[in-house]
Amino acid sequence: MVPLNVPNVLTLLRILLVPVIVVALLDSTPNGDLIAAFVFAFASVTDFVDGRLARSRDSVTTFGKLMDPIADKLLIIAALVSLVSLDRLAAWVAMVIIARELAVTMSRMAATGYGLIISANRWGRSRPPSRSRPSSC
């Protein structure tokens, strides 16, 4: 069961906003671009807020650690693919951004397997890895 706390609800909300952005962009919704931009901006703010709340309230959960980066990737990839399908963004640009996102995620997952946690700082850049468990050396 998902622990219900504000940061996890915000993460779930961000996931639920992904189809709203896609429909606003791809459907013939009046002012769809503007709606998509506002929804994307709002979702981006919830990403900042959920992380800050989770750390300040000491409510970091395994669900949040797993789903927060997935929600971010879904949001970015959906927006990029939508823009490519509308011929507003070159496919190669989207592929470079998506490849970078996936490479960072896979690197963090691989590091976790070795007991390292590579967290992002508030500016989105990785901090030096820290050990989550004692080394066996």
KAHUQUI-V629533 format. One record per residue. N is the residue number from 1. PHI is phi in whole degrees, 0 to 359 (NA if undefined). OMEGA is omega as a letter, one per 40 degrees, with the letter a starting at -180 (none if undefined). D_LAST is the distance of its C-alpha to the last C-alpha in Angstrom with 1 decimal. Layout:
BEGIN
N;PHI;OMEGA;D_LAST / N;PHI;OMEGA;D_LAST
END
This chain:
BEGIN
1;NA;a;36.7 / 2;282;i;36.1 / 3;294;a;35.7 / 4;276;i;38.8 / 5;215;a;38.3 / 6;301;i;39.7 / 7;301;i;36.7 / 8;291;i;36.5 / 9;296;i;40.3 / 10;295;i;40.2 / 11;295;i;37.6 / 12;297;i;39.9 / 13;299;i;42.9 / 14;299;i;41.3 / 15;295;a;40.9 / 16;291;i;44.5 / 17;280;a;45.7 / 18;302;i;44.6 / 19;296;i;47.7 / 20;297;i;49.9 / 21;296;a;48.8 / 22;297;a;49.4 / 23;295;i;52.8 / 24;299;a;53.8 / 25;282;a;53.1 / 26;270;i;54.3 / 27;277;i;57.2 / 28;274;i;60.4 / 29;286;i;59.7 / 30;300;a;61.8 / 31;58;a;59.6 / 32;301;i;56.6 / 33;297;a;54.9 / 34;293;i;55.2 / 35;299;i;54.1 / 36;300;i;51.0 / 37;296;i;50.2 / 38;294;i;50.6 / 39;294;i;48.6 / 40;297;i;45.8 / 41;297;i;45.9 / 42;298;i;45.9 / 43;297;i;43.0 / 44;296;i;41.0 / 45;294;i;41.9 / 46;296;i;40.7 / 47;296;i;37.3 / 48;297;a;37.1 / 49;293;a;38.5 / 50;295;i;36.4 / 51;294;a;33.1 / 52;295;i;34.5 / 53;296;a;35.9 / 54;299;a;32.8 / 55;287;a;30.7 / 56;289;i;33.6 / 57;263;a;34.5 / 58;52;a;30.9 / 59;241;i;31.9 / 60;288;a;29.1 / 61;238;i;29.1 / 62;298;i;27.3 / 63;303;a;30.7 / 64;296;i;30.9 / 65;298;a;27.5 / 66;279;a;28.5 / 67;278;a;32.2 / 68;300;i;32.5 / 69;294;i;31.1 / 70;294;i;33.1 / 71;300;i;36.2 / 72;299;a;35.7 / 73;295;i;35.4 / 74;301;a;38.5 / 75;298;a;40.5 / 76;292;a;39.8 / 77;295;i;40.2 / 78;298;i;43.3 / 79;295;a;44.9 / 80;296;a;44.1 / 81;296;i;45.4 / 82;297;i;48.5 / 83;294;i;49.2 / 84;295;a;48.8 / 85;294;i;51.2 / 86;268;a;53.7 / 87;58;i;53.4 / 88;257;a;52.4 / 89;214;i;49.1 / 90;293;a;48.3 / 91;300;a;46.2 / 92;295;i;43.9 / 93;294;i;43.1 / 94;298;a;42.2 / 95;295;i;40.0 / 96;297;a;38.1 / 97;294;a;37.5 / 98;295;i;36.6 / 99;298;i;34.2 / 100;296;i;32.4 / 101;300;a;32.2 / 102;291;i;30.8 / 103;296;i;28.3 / 104;297;a;26.9 / 105;297;a;26.8 / 106;294;i;25.1 / 107;296;i;22.5 / 108;296;i;21.8 / 109;295;i;21.7 / 110;296;i;19.3 / 111;296;i;16.9 / 112;299;i;17.4 / 113;298;i;16.2 / 114;262;i;12.7 / 115;82;i;12.9 / 116;259;i;14.5 / 117;244;i;18.0 / 118;251;a;20.3 / 119;262;i;23.4 / 120;269;i;26.7 / 121;272;a;28.4 / 122;292;i;32.1 / 123;265;i;33.2 / 124;87;i;31.4 / 125;261;a;28.9 / 126;288;i;25.2 / 127;269;i;23.0 / 128;301;a;19.7 / 129;296;i;17.0 / 130;234;a;15.4 / 131;279;i;12.6 / 132;268;i;14.5 / 133;218;a;11.8 / 134;297;i;8.8 / 135;287;a;5.5 / 136;271;a;3.8 / 137;282;none;0.0
END
